[in-house]
Amino acid sequence: MQNQQTNLKLISKNLQASYRQFMDDFIATPTIVAPLMPTMPAFQRDLFLTQAREQHYQVMLQMQPNLTETHPYNIHGVLKTLASGQLVLINHQYHLTHLVDPNFVRYVERI
């Protein structure tokens, strides 16, 4: 009975260590910072966003840092508009969807 409890404790400690290592790797901050692009004027940004949405272009958006970010970051995908009017960027390759506030877009680039 003692041997089974010892094995169970050993397995539990190994599982906890593996979980911690996995989560540390998963939530680690990226070491590569996106190159800073110039901030587009609002009229140009809005025009490019409208064209990208209407023509279904693959785009790269550089976003202003939000509450959880410290540097501007890039997101890639195709722009769509939800029924509510919310702008969405969908990346099918990575199965990601980003809600986009046009006021936080620094730069728009077609890729």
Secondary structure, DSSP 8 states (H G I E B T S, - for coil): -HHHHHHHHHHHHHHHHHHHHHHHHHS---S----------HHHHHHHHHHHHHHT-EEEEEE---SS-SS-EEEEEEEEE-TTS-EEEEETTTTEEEEE-GGGEEEEEE-
